[in-house]
Amino acid sequence: MPDTIQAHPLVLSRWRGDDVDDVLEAVRSSFHELQQWMDWAQTMPSHDEQRAVLTAGHAAFEAGTDFGYVFREASTGALVGGGGVHRRVGPGAVEIGYWVRSDRHNRGYATTAVAALTDAVFDQLADVERIEIHMDCANVASARIPNKLGYELSHTEQREKRAAAHTGHAFVWLTTRTAWTNRPT
């Protein structure tokens, strides 16, 4: 995967240790909302904890096992969210996850970032034939993203409740290399 992905009006850049202050500020500003949906946001990380996460993510990127990105506005450089491509859904597949800070919602940033990540996966990872996006069924705002992009709702699955608003049921959206390549634009 590339270190940087241009996705106007965003730039997606791989995680780096020097992003720690910007990540913490974005998480802090949106903590209540993130805590509702993200299992990693159940406690506010300390500076050292967040740096360790970014450092581990940098190593995973180098190893080709996980690809974490921060999302920045191209015009201001402000960190507006993050996401990644995760090899945790089986052979030939990856999962894309994402979040956008609360004060930047409704600007199309998540849709833009997910489309760019999907393009990059199919351009760069020859072994991937399927991309999945998972979210709790109650997270209606997040579910609009894969739907807008032409991902198909494959099924719902039971899962452990790991965040405050989780229902214990998750949507699983997917697209394939063929479907993505042949989608109407």
C-alpha positions in Angstrom: 0.0 0.0 0.0 1.2 3.5 -0.7 2.5 5.8 2.1 0.3 8.6 0.9 -3.0 8.6 -1.0 -4.3 11.8 -2.6 -8.1 11.8 -2.3 -9.3 15.4 -2.8 -10.2 17.1 -0.5 -8.2 14.8 1.7 -4.7 13.3 2.0 -4.4 9.9 3.6 -1.0 9.3 5.1 0.3 6.2 6.9 0.6 6.4 10.7 3.7 7.9 12.1 4.8 8.5 15.7 4.9 12.3 15.1 1.1 12.2 14.4 0.4 11.5 18.1 -0.6 15.0 19.2 -2.9 15.5 16.3 -4.5 12.1 16.8 -5.0 12.7 20.5 -6.6 16.1 19.8 -9.0 14.6 17.2 -9.9 11.7 19.5 -10.4 14.0 22.5 -12.6 16.3 20.5 -14.9 13.4 19.4 -14.4 11.1 22.3 -18.0 10.7 23.4 -19.1 9.8 19.9 -16.2 7.5 19.3 -16.8 5.8 22.6 -20.3 4.8 21.4 -19.0 2.9 18.3 -15.3 2.1 18.5 -14.0 -0.6 20.8 -10.5 1.1 20.8 -12.1 4.3 22.3 -13.4 3.0 25.6 -10.8 4.9 27.5 -9.0 8.0 26.4 -5.4 7.0 25.6 -2.5 8.7 27.2 0.2 10.2 25.0 2.5 7.2 25.6 -0.3 4.7 24.8 -1.2 6.5 21.6 2.4 6.7 20.5 2.7 3.0 21.1 -0.3 2.3 18.9 1.1 4.5 16.1 4.5 2.8 16.4 3.0 -0.7 16.3 0.9 0.4 13.4 4.0 1.7 11.6 5.7 -1.7 12.1 2.5 -3.6 10.9 2.5 -1.4 7.7 6.1 -2.3 7.1 5.3 -6.0 7.5 2.3 -5.7 5.2 -0.1 -7.0 7.8 -2.1 -3.8 8.6 -2.2 -0.4 6.9 -3.3 2.5 9.2 -3.8 6.0 7.8 -4.6 9.4 9.2 -7.0 11.6 7.1 -6.0 15.2 6.7 -7.7 18.1 5.0 -5.5 18.9 2.0 -6.2 22.6 2.3 -5.5 23.0 6.1 -3.4 20.0 7.1 -5.9 19.4 10.0 -6.3 15.7 11.0 -9.9 14.9 10.5 -10.0 11.2 11.0 -8.4 7.9 10.4 -8.8 4.4 9.2 -7.1 1.4 7.8 -7.0 -1.7 5.8 -6.9 -4.8 8.1 -6.0 -8.4 7.2 -8.3 -9.9 9.7 -11.2 -11.4 7.7 -9.5 -14.4 6.1 -7.5 -15.2 3.0 -8.0 -13.1 -0.1 -9.9 -10.4 1.9 -9.3 -7.3 4.0 -11.5 -5.1 6.1 -11.6 -1.4 5.9 -12.4 0.6 9.0 -12.8 4.4 9.4 -13.8 7.3 11.6 -14.1 11.0 11.2 -14.0 13.6 14.0 -17.4 14.9 15.0 -16.8 18.5 13.9 -16.0 17.3 10.3 -19.1 15.1 9.8 -21.4 15.6 6.7 -18.6 16.7 4.4 -18.1 13.4 2.6 -14.8 12.7 4.2 -15.5 9.1 5.2 -16.9 8.4 1.7 -13.9 9.9 0.0 -11.5 8.1 2.2 -13.2 4.7 1.9 -13.3 5.0 -1.9 -9.6 5.9 -2.0 -8.7 3.0 0.3 -10.8 0.6 -1.9 -9.0 1.8 -5.0 -5.6 1.5 -3.4 -6.3 -2.1 -2.1 -7.4 -3.3 -5.5 -4.5 -1.4 -7.2 -1.8 -2.6 -4.8 -2.7 -5.8 -3.1 -2.9 -8.5 -5.8 -3.9 -11.2 -3.3 -7.1 -9.4 -2.3 -10.4 -10.2 -4.1 -12.9 -9.0 -1.5 -13.1 -6.0 0.9 -15.5 -6.0 3.9 -16.7 -3.2 6.0 -18.3 -4.1 9.4 -20.3 -1.8 11.7 -22.9 -2.2 14.4 -26.4 -2.3 12.9 -27.3 0.8 15.0 -24.6 2.9 13.4 -26.8 4.3 10.7 -24.4 7.1 9.7 -21.5 4.7 9.2 -23.7 2.3 7.1 -24.4 5.1 4.6 -20.8 5.0 3.5 -20.5 1.5 1.9 -24.1 1.8 0.6 -23.2 5.1 -1.2 -20.1 3.4 -2.7 -21.9 0.4 -4.1 -20.8 -2.1 -1.5 -23.4 -4.8 -1.0 -24.9 -5.6 2.3 -23.9 -9.3 2.6 -25.3 -10.2 6.0 -25.6 -9.4 9.6 -23.7 -11.2 12.3 -23.8 -11.5 16.0 -20.8 -10.1 17.8 -19.7 -9.1 21.2 -20.8 -5.7 22.5 -17.5 -3.8 22.8 -18.8 -0.2 22.8 -21.6 1.6 24.5 -24.0 1.8 21.6 -23.4 -1.6 20.2 -26.4 -3.8 19.9 -24.6 -7.1 19.4 -25.5 -7.3 15.7 -23.2 -6.0 12.9 -23.7 -5.3 9.3 -21.1 -6.9 6.9 -20.8 -5.0 3.7 -18.6 -6.2 0.8 -17.3 -5.6 -2.6 -15.2 -7.7 -4.9 -12.4 -6.7 -7.2 -14.8 -7.4 -10.2 -17.7 -5.5 -8.8 -15.6 -2.5 -7.8 -13.9 -2.4 -11.2 -17.2 -2.7 -13.1 -19.3 -0.4 -11.0 -21.0 2.5 -12.7 -19.2 5.8 -12.0 
